[in-house]
Amino acid sequence: MSLAPKLIEFESQWEILRSTISKVISMQVIPKETWNGGFSVVYEMCVARPTDHSSDLYSRTKEFLEKHVGQLCHELNGVHGAILLDKYRECWRCYSEGLSYINLMYRYLNTQYIKRQTMSDSDSKYGVDSESAESTLEIGRLGMEVWHRLMVLPLKVSLSDALIAAVDADRTGQPHCDVACTSEVVQSLVRVQTDYPGTGAAVDKDTRNTLHLYESVFAYRYIEATSDFYKVQARSFVVTAVSSSASGYLRKVLELKERERKRSHRLVDPSSYEAVETVVHERLVGDYLEYLDAESKLMCEEERLDDLHNIYLVLQNTGEGLNRLIGYFQKHVERVGLESTTELHQGLQSVGFLDHFIACYNKYKDMIAQVFNGNTLFISALDKACKVIVNYVPSDGSFCKTSQMLSKYCDIILKKGKASEELRSEDWLNKIITVFKYISDQDVFRKFYSKTLARRFIYFQSVSMEMEEQLLAQLKDNMGVDYTSKLNQMFRDAKISEVQTAQFCDFLVKDNIDIHIEFAIKVLRSDAWPLNPGNGEHALPDVLEPAVTHFNRFYAENHPNKKLEWMHNHSWVDVKFNCFGSGRSYFMSMAPYSMGILIMFNSSSVVKTSDIINAYSCSLSDITRYIQPLLDIKLVFTSAPLPLNGSTTFSLNHNFYSKRLKLRLSMGAAPHREPQANGSQPAASDETPEVKEARAERILSLEAVIVRIMKSRRKLHHRDLVSAIMNDPHKKTFTPNNYVIKRALEVLIEKDYIRRNTDDAGNRNATGFDEYIYIH
């Protein structure tokens, strides 16, 4: 074949080409030479001389396609229902496939003539005449436009009715329903407007209209029919469910929704999936939301897991219904948790409280994962419920005791001899941190925890420094460095004290000093350790004086700018007894002054109260604290029952006997000086010193937060100031209530840090709310 342009006779060449494309459009078998010859004829017409026949070829091809499609439509006129769908499908299959081959044969025409006729964006912008361009389409697109205009539009009503009837037949389970045929007809409505997008100027560039035919013929009616069908179905199922149970209705809803989802994925275009799912959901769920709401409440209360899972799947796309289910779940967790922990909370049973709470927490955490598919909204509801359980305040007005119990639990785990190995082998750290995260008064927990930590360090009772550091690291990760700064200092002091004890021993050896006792010292920073003031004014027993004197000299030489304050009330001594008639040796740990009282029996069989006062310069109340543990184990007898007076005498029990060879005698508690709460909040009558101290510190912390906010904002309404306080990142350890905030504001006004905004007459602003101004 020669590619050179030549003179051709159009009519004769068109007849040859028309004969070829008539067989191709009908999908008849043609020889290879005829197929290849079609390409040659199209090319020769487009490059003919002296003028090409591209325009004539385009016009004749358009007439051919219109005539062919018109004949097919005529054959389908008067045919309805499933027969129409079947014949239409056969016609579409043949036409669409044949058209694809013709479009391939006309490729030169598409890429040369039609491309030249296409109006570019610049042509459109500058007003170039577009009449010819608007009517020029690629052959494939032209064929689809002809099918749209001469086949689909004339049969629009019949096709729509037949398609909806086929869908209804599939829904009702009628036999001989060809779903594949229905699906192919629906897809043809989409392809008519989406196949061969090409470059023709007449192609609609607005993609929103490419599915207009599909929507007008099928989609809108499909959605309407779906709504009507499931409206009837839901009404009948609800009537049955009311007389039996909602479980069956939920299962049926899920079954119908899944069945319709599969049907829509077979029949409709993906653009309609959401609309179909929405209308099915509204008819089966939205119209009966009140009924499902009442059932969901019962399901939560009875913990019917299968039903809860089903109703979650049903309601997960319903905002209001899902929120109600979440609310019922939260209330149920609160009720169950409080029922299982309230008595333990009031009785300060720390191990039982944590075990029951963690069991409750794990139970509903697993339920969320299994029943509610790990939905974050349910996790948030569980967190809120846990906060209510953990921060339970008894109805008698006393304070929340969770911080105290959690600290006690930490002490049980970390203190030697208190916890069983089984208790420590459990996931004790996660249990502690889980409860800690929900505590509102985390500053109160720090008060309790720091005191138990101090006792463990001072009396060498910590079971493992590694475990202590693990807990401290977790607290730091959750609350930040500021929260654990004093606790960190306690750890550093404990480690440094070990080094100082070793250095002191070296100091004694170097100076050839013998203090006649084994001596260990702890030097602690006063601002980090929560210890009561010492009784350094009391005279020490003579046996301890050399050690204290030499350590004072050692410390002054090494730290000349620091001052030591001895706290003998936190010291203890280990004493070995060989003086009893049983011949048994006992090792006892006791307070230094308790030992001092016992030493006095070396020189006298009877010791008077006045002798103790003269020897150690202590009061009767102090003597009571020192002598009480000796009386409790019957190591010492008294001439008269407590309280003591100046004439009371004591004698040593030489027949003392105990099954235990090692005993630890705890000294009675010293009177505690209560901190001034600065009007922070009315205190409950049974509040511990730790709680009162925390409440007093809160006011100072809150005042600092308010001053910092007002300094940066200068002027704020009361409501905005409260919001800023609640969102302040520096305030993490407690949540202040309105009383505390109001009292802190009054204190700052009295101190002239802020003032209320008033007019010249002293009246507040017109809004009726307080407005505060920072005073420079």
Secondary structure, DSSP 8 states (H G I E B T S, - for coil): ---S-----HHHHHHHHHHHHHHHHTT----HHHHHHHHHHHHHHHS-SSS--HHHHHHHHHHHHHHHHHHHHHHHTT--HHHHHHHHHHHHHHHHHHHHHHHHHTHHHIIIIIHHHS--HHHHHTT---HHHHT---HHHHHHHHHIIIIITTTHHHHHHHHHHHHHHHHTT-TT--HHHHHHHHHHHHHHHHS---S-TTS---GGGTTHHHIIIIIHHHHHHHHHHHHHHHHHHHHHHHHS-HHHHHHHHHHHHHHHHHHHHHHS-GGGHHHHHHHHHHHHTGGGHHHHHHHHHHHHHHT-HHHHHHHHHHHTT-HHHHHHHHHHHHHHHHHHHHHHHHHHHHTT-HHHHHHHHHHHHHHHHHHHHHHSTT-HHHHHHHHHHHHHHHT---TTS----HHHHHHHHHHHHHBTTTS-HHHHHS-HHHHHHHHHHH-S-HHHHHHHHHHHHHHHHHTT-BS-HHHHHHHHHHHHHHH-HHHHHHHHHHHHHHHHHHHHHHHHHHHHHHTT---SS--------TTTS------TTS---TTTHHHHHHHHHHHHHH-TT------GGG--EEEEE--STT---EEEEE-HHHHHHHHGGGT-SEEEHHHHHHHH---HHHHHHHHHHHHHTTSEEESS-SS--TT-EEEE-TT---S-SEEE-------------TT-S---TT--HHHHHHHHHHHHHHHHHHHHHHHHHSEEEHHHHHHHHHT-TT--S----HHHHHHHHHHHHHTTSEEE-B-TTS-B-TTSS-EEEE--
